[in-house]
Every structure is written in C-alpha cells, then in structure tokens.
Amino acid sequence: MSVSRTNLRSPDSDPTPVSALGNVVPAPSSVEPGGTPYTITSATAIRVDDVPGVRAVGDQLAGYLRPSTGYPLPVTPGSGADGVQLRLDATAGELGEEGYRLESTGDGVLLTAREPAGLFHGVQTLRQLLPHAVEADSVQPGPWTVPGGTITDVPRYPYRGAMLDVSRHFFTVEQVKRYVDQLALYKINTLHLHLTDDQGWRIAVDSWPRLTAVGGSTSVAGTGGFYTKEEFRELVEYAAAHHLDVIPEIDVPGHTNAALASYAELNPDGQAPELYTGTEVGFSSLSADKPVTYDFMDDVIREIAAITPGDRLHIGGDEADNTSAEDYAAIMAKAQESVARHGKEVIAWHQVTGTAVADGAWVQYWGTDETKKEEREQVAAAVRAGARLILSPADRAYLDMKYDEEFALGLRWAGLVEVDRSYDWDPATYFAEEGVPAEAVLGVEAPLWTETLSTNAELELMAFPRLLGAAEKGWSRGDLPWEGFHERLVDQGRRLTALGIAYHPSPKVEWASE
C-alpha cells in the first residue's frame, strides 16, 4: 500500500508523530508509517551480516531484548525471510557514517546502514518502538510489536556529546559505564570526561605519580579516587562498543590545585598548597615562567594521548582568574603545541579565543544568553578564522543547573533551567547575530558538573529528562517545537522507569500515571 511521508525535520511540517512509529527521541529524519506491524516471538531470529562489527550489534540487540521477552533470539549469520535483520550497504551514501534505515513489515524488521554505528543507532530506535516494558530485567507478558512502516534517519551534527565531571566527586568505572548505557540509548556519540580539577586528579600519570597518590585522594565530600591506565582503557573500550568516543580533559592553567598540592615545584614559591575540597573557582594557576610547568603539561598530555584512541583531547582553559592574560596566552600556546605534537586535535573552553587558537581547534562555548557581547564576538571571530564550534550554553545545556528554586541538588549561577527551557533553543541560530553560519556549528554537548552530586541516582535526577532534549538538539534537524517533544517525552518517562533511571518528574510535562 502507498504511505504518506512525514518529515519530522522540516520546519514547515507538524513534528508531532503521526503514529507510534515516530514516537522516538531523538526525532527521526523521516517517518513513513503504514503496513502490517511485526511482532517479535519465540521463533524470531536476529540475522546479521557475518562481519565482526555487525555481529557485535546483533549481540547487543539480543542482550537488550532477551531478559524481558524470555525469547532465545539467536544471532545467526546470513539472510532470511523473517526476523530482525541487520545489514550493511556500502552504497547507502545518503546514510553517512551514523545513519540508518528501519523497515518494519509483517515478515520482520530490516535495519540497513552504511557503517556499524548506524546499525547500533537503529537498534536504539527499535528499542523505543517496542513497549517500554522491553527494558525490564525480568520476563514481561508482551506482546512485542513493532509498528509498520519505514524510518530513514541521519544525524544533524557529527558531535553529540555529554560531559561528566569526575573530579569534584569521583565516579567508578562501573558508575560511568551505567551513564554510557544511558547516553547510547539517545544516540549520544561522545563522552567528555573532566578528569582534573582543584578537588581531585583522577587519571594515573606514570611520570608524575603523586598526582593520583596525593591529588586523587580528595573530593568535595568524602573520599577521592582515580582511574589506573588499565581502568581508563576499559572505559574507553566500553564506550567504543556503544559507539561513543571518550575525550579526556586535563584542565590548565586554572582548576589545578590538586596538581599544585601534589608537586611543590609547580608553584611559584615552591610551596605546595593544601588539598582543596571546596567549590569556589578561579584561584589556582600554573606558572608560566617555570620550565617545569611545560615539562609537566607535556608529560601529562603525552601519556593521556597514548591511552586515548580518539582524535581529540580537551585542555580546559576556563576560569583562569588568577592567571594574567600574558601568562594565560603562554600556557595555552604550549598546551596546544603539546596536543598537536602527540597526535591529537585540541578542544578548549571558549576562553581560549582570547588568545591565539591553534589551526583546526575545537572551541566549546559554555556562556549564556546574557554573556557579554564582546565575549561572544571573540568566539565568533575565532570561528570565522577556522575554529570549530561546539555549543554548551550553560542556561540551556548544563545539566547541573537547578530545575527550580526548591530543587535540592545543583547550582543556579546560570539561572533555573526547567525542561522546556533546556529544549527551547536552536544550535544553528545561537550565534546568528554574531555572523556565525549554521554550518560552522559541529555539535552540542550537555555538561554535568558534580559539586553537589555524588551518586548515580543524583546524576540521573539532574540529567533526566533534560539530557533527552540535548540529544535531540544534536541529532534532529530543524527547530522542532516543544509541543511535539513533550508528547514523545511522556512515553520516555515510562521507559526511564522501566530502566530504573531516576528522573525529575517536571511539572512542565504531563507524565503518564502508569
């Protein structure tokens, strides 16, 4: 039968899903509902191309579905007339590296992509098309029906990130893995780990062992902790299996008290300060006129680059209030040189645009709608000169801002950020007044700082449901209105509950009663 095409990314179309087929976050590129649905049964097989990347995605799909369905769902190589099929198509150039096509008929579900990452993202959509009880870890009654029709879906931006601060409070490998699982469901493809700050140093550096022995011993409240290189590699590998890159951040020249307390020689007077467990910022700084500063930075960057398979390394550069402009420029220049020398691309917070920015550097904007015009113009000038732009406006994308005055967790220096405000912005036009074209924006990142957060439940309360909006801003084209997102968010509340994810039941959303 013929079906009508609904393009959810067109600003001129109604983004409200026309059937359960479109009830997905992030909103798909296009949805063609119609035809006979497919029901997964005990006889369903997952049929995959016999190549490692595809087999791995097939195994992950089976792992998602077996606990709740109770079905064997064998993962078998080769094609067939039924079941769930995962196929690579090298000729599907329109799908890019991460896009996919999902076709559901009475005979089965066919997922097609050009790369395994696209199949993985398609699997996340398939999960959301099934009843939310599919996320349970025990057998549920079903039935497990996928609506009929076709979804064709490609991301808006190549960079769709979430940052987790493990410095203010330390989170273990298993805790971070849980966050990776949650990010993957919503097609986030980058985990930015903020590994060093005043309150704690969280990554082992062989050439400077006191960074973890001393600097890793504290946090804002409670004990500290750090990742060995083997543990960091384990995290990176786990994220990669879920098609996320890990970007480590080593913050310089400020946010460095943990390092300064670990090595007296890094301090101007040769005296190590006390370890710090407060939450004030801007007081610490490396010394631009000490050669040991640059040995230190190069050693750290070299060792972290060696255990980071991704292309990028973050060097911070924010809130260096106790560093003169001249010293800041000298330190950031050397840090950028070190990153390039060790084979990585630089990412830095947008304050780096106040000095020379390395060719091809990534600039991450964390200002607000009210940031001074000259500061925004400075960012725009760097982008016009060739820098690449990631958007993390604090009064839209920071997941640690309080929802309202009464919320116990979080901060409010960027204002109160309810779910609707976090969704009501368009990355493509965010710097339009400064003359930055839409195509200069490479992506969106939602940072989660942890001054007030020490458990997974607290992380989840701050991240969800706002993380879903950030994911949609990174994946879905067009400035989709709040109303359509709200309707899809209602169903996601049920799914989050089934997954055991703590979320804030914002009064801005008419959550389902069951």
ABEGO torsion letter per residue (X at the ends): XBBBBBBAABAABBABBABAAABBOBBBABBBBEEBBBBBBAABBBBBBBBAAAAAAAAAAAAAAAAAAGBAGBBBBEBBABEBBBBBBAABAAAEAABBBBBBBAAEBBBBBABAAAAAAAAAAAAAABBAAAABABBBAOBBBBBBEBBBBBBABABBBBBBBAAABBBBAAAAAAAAAAAAAAGBABBBBBABBAABBABBBAABAAAAAAAAABBABEBBEBBBAAAAAAAAAAAAAAGBBBBBBBBOABGAAAAAAABAAABAAGBBBBBBABABBGABBBBAABAAAAAAAAAAAAAAAAABABABBBAEGBGBAABBAAAAAAAAAAAAAAAAAAGBBBBBBAAAAABBBBBGBBBBBABBAABBAAAAAAAAAAAAAGBBBBBBBAAAABAABBABAABABEBAAAEBBBAAAAABBBAAAAAAAAGBBAAABAEBBBBBBAAABABAAAAAAAAOAAAAAAAAAAABBEBBBAAAAAAAAAAAAAAAAAAGBBBBBBAABBBBAX
